[in-house]
Amino acid sequence: MLLLAYSVIGAIMALLGAAVWRFKLTDRFAKNNQLTDNESNRMARNASLLLIGLGLYAVLCGYFAQQTSTTNGQIMVMILFVVGAQVALAGYMYWQRQ
């Protein structure tokens, strides 16, 4: 059941990342709409890579949570998912600095 839940979350995040990449949905992330094409492409690429990576990470965490037989182990996997997502977000924000 945990694998299914994490897989659904991961699939939604990966699809959102693919949509950002394909349709260059950078106006959702930008402070202003006065971006050059190069900046817009870089922002779309970085945001989509983050979302696709987090989607894959969610599926991986779901697999590990499913393989763990104890409740404490499953809680530890959930904590690792949250911490890993926060570290990835901090890395994305550092990557986007100008």
C-alpha atoms as a printed R data frame, in Angstrom:
   type eleno elety resid chain resno      x      y       z
1  ATOM     1    CA   MET     A     1  0.000  0.000   0.000
2  ATOM     2    CA   LEU     A     2  2.861  2.401   0.793
3  ATOM     3    CA   LEU     A     3  4.456  1.672  -2.560
4  ATOM     4    CA   LEU     A     4  1.227  2.648  -4.313
5  ATOM     5    CA   ALA     A     5  0.892  5.880  -2.333
6  ATOM     6    CA   TYR     A     6  4.484  6.926  -2.924
7  ATOM     7    CA   SER     A     7  4.252  5.900  -6.586
8  ATOM     8    CA   VAL     A     8  1.186  8.076  -7.150
9  ATOM     9    CA   ILE     A     9  2.910 11.029  -5.490
10 ATOM    10    CA   GLY     A    10  6.076 10.384  -7.498
11 ATOM    11    CA   ALA     A    11  4.187 10.086 -10.773
12 ATOM    12    CA   ILE     A    12  2.367 13.370 -10.192
13 ATOM    13    CA   MET     A    13  5.632 15.139  -9.398
14 ATOM    14    CA   ALA     A    14  7.392 13.651 -12.426
15 ATOM    15    CA   LEU     A    15  4.508 14.597 -14.750
16 ATOM    16    CA   LEU     A    16  4.526 18.118 -13.365
17 ATOM    17    CA   GLY     A    17  8.279 18.281 -13.983
18 ATOM    18    CA   ALA     A    18  7.833 17.066 -17.538
19 ATOM    19    CA   ALA     A    19  5.129 19.698 -18.115
20 ATOM    20    CA   VAL     A    20  7.392 22.451 -16.782
21 ATOM    21    CA   TRP     A    21 10.172 21.302 -19.085
22 ATOM    22    CA   ARG     A    22  7.979 20.838 -22.160
23 ATOM    23    CA   PHE     A    23  5.858 23.989 -21.876
24 ATOM    24    CA   LYS     A    24  8.462 26.233 -20.153
25 ATOM    25    CA   LEU     A    25  6.134 27.121 -17.263
26 ATOM    26    CA   THR     A    26  8.659 29.486 -15.701
27 ATOM    27    CA   ASP     A    27  6.185 32.269 -14.956
28 ATOM    28    CA   ARG     A    28  5.067 30.166 -11.967
29 ATOM    29    CA   PHE     A    29  8.586 30.274 -10.504
30 ATOM    30    CA   ALA     A    30  9.866 33.705 -11.518
31 ATOM    31    CA   LYS     A    31  9.703 36.844  -9.396
32 ATOM    32    CA   ASN     A    32  9.049 38.868 -12.494
33 ATOM    33    CA   ASN     A    33  8.184 38.077 -16.071
34 ATOM    34    CA   GLN     A    34 11.173 39.955 -17.510
35 ATOM    35    CA   LEU     A    35 13.370 36.919 -18.086
36 ATOM    36    CA   THR     A    36 15.540 36.412 -21.128
37 ATOM    37    CA   ASP     A    37 15.025 33.233 -23.135
38 ATOM    38    CA   ASN     A    38 18.259 31.778 -21.795
39 ATOM    39    CA   GLU     A    39 17.269 32.433 -18.163
40 ATOM    40    CA   SER     A    40 13.789 31.066 -18.786
41 ATOM    41    CA   ASN     A    41 15.151 27.887 -20.356
42 ATOM    42    CA   ARG     A    42 17.620 27.391 -17.504
43 ATOM    43    CA   MET     A    43 14.925 27.907 -14.893
44 ATOM    44    CA   ALA     A    44 12.542 25.489 -16.623
45 ATOM    45    CA   ARG     A    45 15.279 22.868 -16.954
46 ATOM    46    CA   ASN     A    46 16.340 23.144 -13.311
47 ATOM    47    CA   ALA     A    47 12.795 23.086 -11.955
48 ATOM    48    CA   SER     A    48 11.820 20.132 -14.090
49 ATOM    49    CA   LEU     A    49 14.938 18.169 -13.127
50 ATOM    50    CA   LEU     A    50 14.145 18.800  -9.474
51 ATOM    51    CA   LEU     A    51 10.536 17.648  -9.833
52 ATOM    52    CA   ILE     A    52 11.406 14.566 -11.885
53 ATOM    53    CA   GLY     A    53 14.173 13.677  -9.423
54 ATOM    54    CA   LEU     A    54 11.829 14.077  -6.468
55 ATOM    55    CA   GLY     A    55  9.280 11.895  -8.238
56 ATOM    56    CA   LEU     A    56 11.819  9.119  -8.702
57 ATOM    57    CA   TYR     A    57 12.976  9.569  -5.110
58 ATOM    58    CA   ALA     A    58  9.368  9.194  -3.915
59 ATOM    59    CA   VAL     A    59  8.963  5.908  -5.787
60 ATOM    60    CA   LEU     A    60 12.270  4.658  -4.388
61 ATOM    61    CA   CYS     A    61 11.237  5.577  -0.841
62 ATOM    62    CA   GLY     A    62  7.908  3.820  -1.397
63 ATOM    63    CA   TYR     A    63  9.733  0.685  -2.434
64 ATOM    64    CA   PHE     A    64 11.936  0.782   0.672
65 ATOM    65    CA   ALA     A    65  8.935  1.471   2.913
66 ATOM    66    CA   GLN     A    66  7.146 -1.527   1.398
67 ATOM    67    CA   GLN     A    67 10.169 -3.768   1.997
68 ATOM    68    CA   THR     A    68 10.450 -2.715   5.646
69 ATOM    69    CA   SER     A    69  8.453 -4.954   7.945
70 ATOM    70    CA   THR     A    70  8.434 -2.803  11.085
71 ATOM    71    CA   THR     A    71  6.477  0.354  11.757
72 ATOM    72    CA   ASN     A    72  9.583  2.133  13.012
73 ATOM    73    CA   GLY     A    73 11.373  1.329   9.760
74 ATOM    74    CA   GLN     A    74  8.501  2.706   7.704
75 ATOM    75    CA   ILE     A    75  8.470  5.888   9.769
76 ATOM    76    CA   MET     A    76 12.226  6.211   9.252
77 ATOM    77    CA   VAL     A    77 11.763  5.941   5.475
78 ATOM    78    CA   MET     A    78  9.098  8.667   5.624
79 ATOM    79    CA   ILE     A    79 11.419 10.904   7.614
80 ATOM    80    CA   LEU     A    80 14.228 10.260   5.116
81 ATOM    81    CA   PHE     A    81 11.858 11.187   2.294
82 ATOM    82    CA   VAL     A    82 10.980 14.516   3.907
83 ATOM    83    CA   VAL     A    83 14.611 15.322   4.764
84 ATOM    84    CA   GLY     A    84 15.799 14.321   1.295
85 ATOM    85    CA   ALA     A    85 13.144 16.491  -0.348
86 ATOM    86    CA   GLN     A    86 14.146 19.474   1.801
87 ATOM    87    CA   VAL     A    87 17.827 19.017   0.945
88 ATOM    88    CA   ALA     A    88 16.939 18.811  -2.752
89 ATOM    89    CA   LEU     A    89 14.919 22.018  -2.470
90 ATOM    90    CA   ALA     A    90 17.790 23.798  -0.743
91 ATOM    91    CA   GLY     A    91 20.095 22.608  -3.523
92 ATOM    92    CA   TYR     A    92 17.652 23.895  -6.134
93 ATOM    93    CA   MET     A    93 17.495 27.300  -4.463
94 ATOM    94    CA   TYR     A    94 21.311 27.455  -4.358
95 ATOM    95    CA   TRP     A    95 21.441 26.388  -8.001
96 ATOM    96    CA   GLN     A    96 19.020 29.188  -8.982
97 ATOM    97    CA   ARG     A    97 20.912 31.994  -7.256
98 ATOM    98    CA   GLN     A    98 22.161 34.804  -9.441
